[in-house]
Amino acid sequence: MLIEERTVADADLGGLLDAAFAELVSRYGAEGRSVVQAEARYLVAYAGARAAGCGAIQPAGPDTGELKRMYVAPAFRGRGIARMLLTALEDLAQSMGYQTVRLATGVRQPEAIALYESSGFVRVEPYGRYTDQPLTRCYEKALIFDPVRAPSWRIG
């Protein structure tokens, strides 16, 4: 498993983002994509030479990053890739100076909710555009800085 930072112009990342959106549409209907800021930084997980999953961290406040576009392709699910990718995204958020990471997911994604809750995220009140969306669940996690731990991703 290799996790690398990629730009939004990367073809592997683009394919994963398109697949993620298609899956969301199949679960929730065509409600549109939430905004990902230009400052967002993306990671792509590779299983061999194949792009298996992705995620991003974007600014959400002076000490807070927001997890966006977390996705693992169906062919790669059940292998622990999502958990490795989530850890790498937390490491990336710390390297960006964030003390907290927040995210929004949906009630029709029980596997995502289980991952976040088992990874130490706690449910919080909906924020921003999610305030009046009953199918949305928001979570937050305080990051614990460990200066000895090596990052779990690399710049590709």
C-alpha positions as CSV (number, residue, x, y, z in Angstrom):
1,M,0.0,0.0,0.0
2,L,1.3,3.4,-1.0
3,I,-0.3,6.7,-0.2
4,E,0.8,9.7,-2.1
5,E,-0.2,13.4,-2.4
6,R,-1.7,14.3,-5.7
7,T,-3.1,17.4,-7.3
8,V,-6.7,17.8,-8.4
9,A,-5.4,17.6,-12.1
10,D,-4.2,14.0,-11.5
11,A,-6.0,11.4,-13.7
12,D,-6.1,8.7,-11.0
13,L,-7.6,11.2,-8.5
14,G,-10.1,12.4,-11.0
15,G,-11.3,8.9,-11.7
16,L,-11.8,8.2,-8.0
17,L,-13.6,11.5,-7.4
18,D,-16.0,10.7,-10.3
19,A,-16.7,7.3,-8.9
20,A,-17.3,8.7,-5.4
21,F,-19.8,11.2,-6.8
22,A,-21.6,8.5,-8.8
23,E,-21.9,6.4,-5.6
24,L,-23.3,9.4,-3.6
25,V,-25.9,10.0,-6.3
26,S,-26.9,6.4,-6.2
27,R,-27.4,6.6,-2.4
28,Y,-28.9,10.2,-2.0
29,G,-29.9,11.4,-5.5
30,A,-28.4,14.2,-7.5
31,E,-28.1,16.8,-4.7
32,G,-24.8,18.2,-6.0
33,R,-21.3,18.2,-4.7
34,S,-20.2,20.1,-1.7
35,V,-17.5,22.6,-2.3
36,V,-13.9,21.6,-2.0
37,Q,-11.6,24.6,-1.7
38,A,-8.7,25.3,-4.0
39,E,-6.4,25.0,-0.9
40,A,-7.4,21.4,-0.3
41,R,-4.7,18.8,-0.4
42,Y,-5.5,15.3,-1.8
43,L,-4.1,11.9,-1.0
44,V,-4.5,8.8,-3.2
45,A,-4.0,5.3,-1.9
46,Y,-2.5,2.8,-4.3
47,A,-2.8,-1.0,-4.2
48,G,0.0,-2.0,-6.5
49,A,-0.3,0.2,-9.5
50,R,-4.0,0.8,-9.1
51,A,-5.6,3.8,-7.5
52,A,-7.7,2.4,-4.7
53,G,-9.0,5.4,-2.7
54,C,-8.7,9.1,-2.0
55,G,-9.4,11.8,0.4
56,A,-8.6,15.5,1.0
57,I,-8.0,17.9,3.8
58,Q,-9.1,21.6,3.4
59,P,-9.0,24.6,5.7
60,A,-12.1,25.0,8.0
61,G,-10.7,27.4,10.5
62,P,-7.4,28.5,12.0
63,D,-6.9,25.3,13.9
64,T,-9.4,23.0,12.1
65,G,-9.2,21.0,8.9
66,E,-12.1,19.4,7.1
67,L,-12.0,15.9,5.6
68,K,-13.5,15.8,2.1
69,R,-13.9,13.3,-0.6
70,M,-13.0,10.2,1.4
71,Y,-13.6,7.2,-0.9
72,V,-12.4,3.7,-1.5
73,A,-13.3,1.9,-4.7
74,P,-15.6,-1.1,-4.2
75,A,-13.0,-3.6,-5.6
76,F,-10.7,-2.5,-2.7
77,R,-13.1,-2.4,0.2
78,G,-12.6,-4.7,3.2
79,R,-8.8,-4.6,3.0
80,G,-8.2,-1.8,5.6
81,I,-7.4,0.8,3.0
82,A,-10.0,3.3,4.3
83,R,-8.5,3.1,7.8
84,M,-4.9,3.6,6.4
85,L,-6.1,6.5,4.3
86,L,-7.9,8.1,7.2
87,T,-4.7,7.9,9.3
88,A,-2.7,9.4,6.5
89,L,-5.2,12.3,6.1
90,E,-5.0,12.9,9.9
91,D,-1.2,13.0,9.5
92,L,-1.6,15.4,6.6
93,A,-3.9,17.6,8.6
94,Q,-1.4,17.8,11.5
95,S,1.4,18.7,9.0
96,M,-0.9,21.6,7.9
97,G,-1.0,22.8,11.5
98,Y,-4.5,21.7,12.3
99,Q,-5.4,20.5,15.9
100,T,-8.9,19.2,14.9
101,V,-10.4,17.5,11.9
102,R,-14.1,17.6,11.2
103,L,-16.2,15.9,8.5
104,A,-19.7,15.4,7.3
105,T,-21.1,12.0,6.1
106,G,-24.5,10.6,5.6
107,V,-26.9,8.2,7.3
108,R,-26.9,6.0,4.1
109,Q,-23.2,5.4,4.6
110,P,-23.1,3.2,7.7
111,E,-19.7,1.8,6.8
112,A,-18.3,5.4,6.8
113,I,-20.0,6.2,10.1
114,A,-18.6,2.9,11.6
115,L,-15.1,3.8,10.4
116,Y,-15.1,7.3,11.8
117,E,-16.6,6.3,15.1
118,S,-14.1,3.5,15.6
119,S,-11.3,5.9,14.7
120,G,-12.1,8.3,17.5
121,F,-14.4,10.8,15.8
122,V,-17.3,12.0,17.9
123,R,-20.6,13.3,16.6
124,V,-21.1,17.0,16.7
125,E,-23.9,19.4,15.7
126,P,-24.2,19.9,12.0
127,Y,-22.2,22.9,10.7
128,G,-22.3,25.1,7.6
129,R,-24.3,23.9,4.7
130,Y,-25.1,20.7,6.7
131,T,-27.2,22.4,9.4
132,D,-30.6,21.7,7.8
133,Q,-29.8,18.4,6.1
134,P,-31.4,15.5,8.1
135,L,-29.5,12.8,6.3
136,T,-26.1,14.3,7.3
137,R,-24.0,13.4,10.3
138,C,-21.1,15.6,11.4
139,Y,-18.1,14.4,13.3
140,E,-14.9,15.9,14.8
141,K,-11.6,14.6,16.2
142,A,-8.9,16.3,18.2
143,L,-5.5,15.4,16.7
144,I,-2.8,14.3,19.1
145,F,0.6,15.5,18.0
146,D,3.4,12.9,18.0
147,P,6.7,14.4,16.9
148,V,8.3,10.9,16.6
149,R,5.7,9.3,14.4
150,A,6.7,9.4,10.7
151,P,4.1,10.5,8.2
152,S,2.0,7.7,6.6
153,W,2.0,9.4,3.2
154,R,4.5,10.9,0.8
155,I,4.5,13.6,-1.8
156,G,4.3,11.9,-5.2
